[in-house]
Amino acid sequence: MKIHEYQAKTLLAQYRVPVPPGRVAGTPQEAAEVAREVGGRVVIKAQVHAGGRGKAGGIRLADSPEEAEKIAGEMLGSRLVTHQTSAEGAPVNKVLVEKAVQAPKELYLGIVIDGSAQMPVVMASEAGGMEIEEVAATTPEKIIKEYVDPVIGFQPFQGRRLASGIGLEGKQVRPAVAIISGLCKLMQEKGCSLVEINPLVVTEDGELLALDAKVNFDDEALFRHPELQELRDDSQEDPLDVKAREYDINYIKLDGDVGCMVNGAGLAMATMDIIKIMGASPANFLDVGGGANEEKISQAFKLLVSDPKVKRVLVNIFGGILRCDVAARGIVAGAREVAVDIPVVVRMRGTNVDEGWKILEESGLDISFASNLKDAAEKVVAARQAS
Amino acid sequence: MSILVDKNTRLLVQGITGRDGSFHAMRCREYGTDLVAGVTPGKGGTDVEGVPVYDSVQRAVAETGANVALIFVPAPFAADAILESADAGVPLIIAITEGIPVLDMVSVARYLKDRPVRLIGPNCPGAISPGSKAKVGIMPGNIHKSGRVGIVSRSGTLTYEAVAQLTELGIGQSTCVGIGGDPIVGTDFVGILRLFQEDDDTEAIVMIGEIGGTREQEAAAFIKTKVTKPVVAFIGGATAPPGRRMGHAGAIITGEAATAKAKVEALRDAGAEIAPSPADIGLTMQRVLQGR
């Protein structure tokens, strides 16, 4: 689960990580008020769940409360398009108004799970302000790492090693260690999958400050943290993605016109891949999951055809835990309910496949049957040309 | 022979009284696996279709000599179940459960390190050795055929797809293993590739990877230096957008190395034969075997 920068900063502050003075605002008047409280030059930051805001005009400076009000007025209610959003962009419903900070030095601090090491890894870099993936690709020597052993936890000596590794010295080392320890504690206590400060700046007065912050939570651990639910902002996601989550379906909207419904994430990705290989484009990723029932299949089918971009549908079911007859009943129920009028190709295999075919055949729905993956992809790609 | 599971497997199912646990325990037994015990705390002394249920793994092992644990325990309690079996000295633990918090798995992995225990999964379909009639997992048994190709995969249903393609071409399998789709798994590709390389009855290997992480690159490095048997590989997710989790918690593109393209290049460079599409995994293996 992703949250906004202002929410991440509130959490960081609770873990004693210094952040610039400021507050979130939902109206231009409120933004002016915060600017007045903070005093001097302020920065207005659009709150969206995406990076690349600066280049997209989502981060702007204001020298007076009046200017802050004007800028906030332009941002609020608009949609911000960055390289990480869809072409439609993400809605700006709130802005963060903070004291503008002059920072000669920009650093990077982040914690993620390292699957190979099977532990969280703290990464620090003196190349702050740019995306860490880019630093990793171009100048990997500029990233230094320390692993967090779950038995002993993160240790101060590791913090000192990271601090000196990114050029901090003297009075800056102790606060740096405190910041990193705070991030580790936040990760552990709230079940985060990512905690990042980019950039962490050293101000002209030599103070360390988290200028931007990103916190993602492990979806699987959210059941332990009901208090985090209120941080969720559905407006930042595609409405179909939100609906899919309600039904507990793994769905991701894409840009093509071949809607697909598959059981299992690996097979779902492979189905998207073969659609592309055959010369068409998938409209979505959709994994109904292993233990899906008729109701869920029917919801999933309705969800995927509710995307207006979808002009043809490929259903690929390899029955294991999920039985083909259950899948077939779900497809028939969903297709009847929405009176589907676009070509539908179904490929089924595995548990109870004969019963599944019989249900589809007797439904009277206009469905093309495919015997294998390749046949299915060929038929669905040809379907458009025919219609 | 095969790897991991065979005629000597004495299976214990943790969570055997649940819906999925009881259903799949019976399918494993029908396939031919020696199912000796079930464990559900609080239900000791009862039985599930003749299989004795115990309150603890320790008790079950002491009384039945179980040597493989299959876990269906719900995610919030699954880490505890894995640790219980490890503590009881079960040498092979296969965790089917999906959705275990990743920090739980950090602790589990740390505990298992340096102990004589192998964990497969979590979030995996399990392992099956058709020649030994041993199935420890949720895969449909009837699509498999006894033979000499080993399969290792991060996915469930895509593995079934590959198995079905091989079986249709008359190519049987020694053992098929799903290592799981989570960011942290007990055994990675390298662990299974090593077992297949050492297994006299495995002649060739199918490896199915996907986007996210760098496990396929680590596998490529191992294949390059240590694997002499032919490897056919497919990487799913070439069309996946960056930054989005594609069902599996571990299937997310976080940088260049996590893309399908980077993984395919690493495997090709290591000498693996790349299946051009997910529909060609069987045909690619057939070609490789005929060319030997």
Interface residues (C-beta under 8 A of the other chain):
Chain A: Q84 V112 I113 G115 S116 Q118 M119 P120 E133 A136 A137 D149 P150 V151 M187 Q188 G191 S193 D218 D219 E220 A221 F223 R224 N250 I252 L254 V262 N263 G264 A265 G266 L267 A268 M269 A270 T271 M272 D273 I274 I275 K276 I277 S281 P282 F285 D287 G290 G291 F318 G319 G320 I321 R349 G350 T351 N372 L373 K374 A377
Chain B: D20 H24 A75 P76 E98 G99 I100 P101 V102 L103 D104 M105 V106 S107 A109 R110 K113 P125 I138 M139 P140 I143 S153 R154 S155 G156 T157 L158 T159 Y160 E161 A164 G181 P183 I184 V185 D188 I208 E210 I211 G213 T214 R215 E218 F234 G236 G237 A238 T239 A240 P241 G243 R244 R245 M246 G247 H248 A249 G250 A251 T254 G255 E256 A260 P276 S277 P278 A279 D280
